[in-house]
Amino acid sequence: MDPGVTSVGSGALLVVGDVVTDVIARHRGPLAAGTDTAAVIRRLPGGAGANVACWAAHAGCADVRLLGRVGADAAAWHERELVAAGVRPRLAVDREATTGTVICLVDTGAEAERTFLTDSGASLRLGPADWSDALIDGVARLHLSGYLLFTESSRALAETALAAARARGVPVSLDPASAGFLIELGVDRFLAFAEGLDVLLPSRDEACLLTGLPDPADAAAKLSRLVPLVVAKAGADGALVARAGAAPARVPAVPAEPRDTTGAGDAFTGAFLAALLAGAAPEEAAARGCRAGAMAVGRVGGRPPHPGDGG
């Protein structure tokens, strides 16, 4: 748990999303086509949904639950890692598909920018059969990974979970997850789903893509006419918090020296949701999200340190 953060006991956070294995290759400078490029390579647990859950627990949320799907090849390892991070996992084990894998190519230059090669594997084979309305029992907030919208079965699950949450008055948040996949899905289809949300957490680029506006502040304001609270994550420029079409509040970033930007947005989202559960105003929650994002970019991989690691 983040030092100085008290445990949040105002209800559980349920995250529904992807659990994958990250293979992170950190190299410096352009890749050398057709030959070798020296790199430092690590295998780590990841997935946007799982990362959000772990960062929420790290930020003080005492009851974080995760619904995901993994292959039998790595189910036990992922469950151990999630439990060690303070998350209560409910992992459906797929006997036909292997666990999703993402190869993260991280240029160790000044921006530590990353490129993903994604094999979703079992992660997006989640479906309505994996859902039970009992999952909402005791839940104060539901968070959906945007990756769920990119396959038919997982999109049906997201729709089922959203309907169940709304029937019980549980607020729902979503992170669009990937500008590239948003283009494949179609902006109109995404926005139709977003009408049922309470909180939308796009990146700056995703906000611009979803609105067709070049300015992130204008884009966040426009999206907040559709979703009551929009928080656009802007990396080193902090975050924009927009409500009801008004000009957004600007929340500054926390200075950091990036080693790996993998999972920085997930860290922001997890800490932001934990803060909302603790009763923080959206601007304060976004400030805590920026703090977690700064911590994340200083680490390799998308997860926080385990409790007791001291890192």
N, C-alpha and C positions, 0 to 999 in steps of 0.2 A: 504494500500500500504506500502511496505517496506520503512522505513524511509530513506530519502536521495536518493530515486530512482525517477527519473523524468519520466513523462508519455511518453510512446512510441506511436508515431503517424504515423509510416511509413507503415500502412496497417494492416488489421485485421489478427488475428490468428483464424482459424476454427479448432476446435477439434471435431472429430467424435468418439464416444465411449460410454462406459458403465456408467450408473448412477444407483447406488445401495444404499441400506440402510445397514450401518455397525452396527452390534451388537458387541461391543468390551468388552470382558471379560478379565480383568487384574488379573492374579493370580500369586502366587509366588511358584516356585518349581514344581515338577511333579504333574500331575493330579492324583487324587486318584480314581482308577478304582473301579466302583461298589458302590461308596458312594459320599459324598459331598466334594467339594473343594471350600473354601472361595474365592470370587472374587468381584471386583468392576466392575459393568456392566453399559455401556452407549449405547444409540442408537444415531447414528450420520449419517449425509449424507456422502456418499462415492462413490466409483467407480473410476477406474483408469483414464478414460477419463475425468470425471467431476473434479477429483482432479487436473489433469494437467491444465485444464482450470482455475480453481480457483487460483492455484499458479502462473500461467502466469499473471493473472490480479493483483495479489498481488505484483508481481515483476515489475509492471509498464506498462504492455501492456494495452493500453487504449481501445482497441476494441477486446474483446475475445468472440467468439461465440461457442456454443456447440450444436451439434445434438446428441440426445440420445432418448431412449425409456423407458418409465416407465409404471407401472400399474396405474389404476385409484385410487387405494387405497392410494397412497402417492404422486401423481403428483403435487398437489398444494404445499405441503411442500417442495419438491425438487426444484420446480421453485422459491419459495421464498428464499430458501437458496442460490441458484445460483445467483439470482439477487442481494442479499445482499453482495455476494462476488465480485460483479463487472462483472459478466458474463451475456451475452445475450443468454438465453437458447431457443432452439427450441426443445421441447420435444413432441414426438409422444406418445399419450396416448393409451395404449393397454387395450382393454375391455375384453380380455380373460385371460391374464396372470397377476399375481401380480408383483409388483416391485421386482427386484432382491435383494437378501439379502445375506450378507456375515457375518458369525460368525468369529470374529477374536479372537483367543486365544493368549493372550500376556503374556509371562512369565516375570514378573517384576524383574528378576535377572539382572546381569550386562549387558547382551547384549540386553535385551528387545525383544528377538526374538519372532516371531509370526507364528501361524499356521492358515490357512484359511479353513473354511467349506463354500462352495460356492453353492448357488442356483441362477443361472443366471436370472431366471424369464423372465421378459419382455426385459431386457437389450440387450440380444443377439437375440431378435426377430426383430431387425432392419432389413430392407430389402430395395431393390432398390426402392420400392414404396415410401419410406420415403425420398428419395433423390430428389433434384431439382438442376439443374445446376446453378440456381440463387443463391444458397448458396455460390458459389465461388466469386460472385460479390464483389469487394473491398478487397479480401483476398490476403494476401502476403505469407502466409504459411498455409499448411494443415497438421494437425497431426492426425494420426490414432492410436487408441488403439489396441494393438495386440490381445486383447480378441475378436475382431471382426472376426478374422480368424478361430475361433473355432466352428462356426456353419455355415451351408450352406447358410442361408439367409443373415446373417450379413457379411459373406465372400463375397457374391455377391455384397452387398452394398459397401464394402471396395474396390472391384475391380472397381465398377462404379465411386466412388469418386476419386480414383487414376487416372483413365482415364480422367475424367473431369479436374482434376488439371493439368495433364501433357499437355492436349490440350491447356491450357491457360498459360503454362509456370510457374505454381505455384509449388514451391518445396514442397516435401512431406516427412514427417518424420514418424517413427513408433517405438513404444516400444514393444518388443516381449511379455511382460506381465507375462508369467508364464512358467517356465521350465517344470512343470508337463503337462500342456496343449500342449506345443510344442512337447513333446514325443507322445502324442495322435494324434496330427495333422500330424506329420512326418516332419523331418528336410528338406527333399528334397522339399516338398510342400511349406514350409515356405520360403526357399531360392528362389524358383521360383517366388514367389510374391515379394520378397525383391529386385529383379533385377530392379524393376521400381522405387525404392526409391532414395531419395537424402541424407537422414540422417537415421541412425539406432542407437537406444539407448538401447542396451541390458544390463542386469546385467552381472556381471563377470561370473556367472554360466551359464547364457544363451549363452554368447559368446562362452564359452568352449563347451557347448552342440552342438551348431550350427556348430562348426568346427571340433569337435573331438580332439581338442588340449588341453592339460592340463594347459598350461600357458596362463593366460588371455591376456598378451601383444601380444603373438604370435597369439592368437585367434582374437583379435581386428585388428591386421595387416592383417590377412587373409581375414576377412570379408570386410575390406576396399578395397579389390580388386573387390568386387562385388557391394558395395554401396560406393559412393565417400567419405562420412564422417561417421565414426563410433565412437561413444562415449560409452565406456563401464563403467558402474557405479559399483564402487567397495566398497561402504559403507565407513567404517572407513579408507580404503586405498585410498580414493579419486576417481579419474576417469582417464581413458586412452583415449586420443584423437588420432585417427588414420586416415590417409589419404593415398589412392592410394598404399596400401601395405607397406608403410614405417613403421619403428619402431615408436610406438606411443609416444606422449608426455604424461608425467605423471603430473596430477594436484592434489595437496595434498588436503586432507579432512580438514574441519574445526572442531576443537575439540568440542565434545558435550557429555553431559551426557544423555544417552537415557532413555526415559520413555516409548516410544511406537514407533516401527519402521514402523508401518502401514503408507503407503503413502510417505515414504521418497524418494523412486525412482520417484514417481509422482511429488514431490516437485522439485527435481533436474530437471526433464524434463520440467516442466512449466517455471521455472526460466531460464533454458538454452535457450528455444525457445524465451522467451521475450527478452533475451539479443541479440540473433541473429537478431531479428526484429529491435533492436535498433542499429544494425551495429557492434556489438562486434565480434571480432575474436573468432573462436571455443574454443580456450584455455581459453580466458577470460569468455566466456559464460559458460564453464564448471566450472570455479571457482565460478561464481555466482550460478550455480546449486548446488555445494557443500555447499555453504552458506545456501541455502534454505533447503537442506537436513538436515543440522545440526539443523536448526530451527524446522524442522518437527519432528525429533526424540525427541525433548524436549516437544512435545505436545501430547495429547491423541487424536487419530483420524488422518485422512488423509488430512485434510484441514487446510489452514492458518487461522489466526484470521480475522474476518470481518473488513473492514475499520472502524475506530473509536472505535474498541474494546480495543485498547491499548495493546493487548497481542501478 
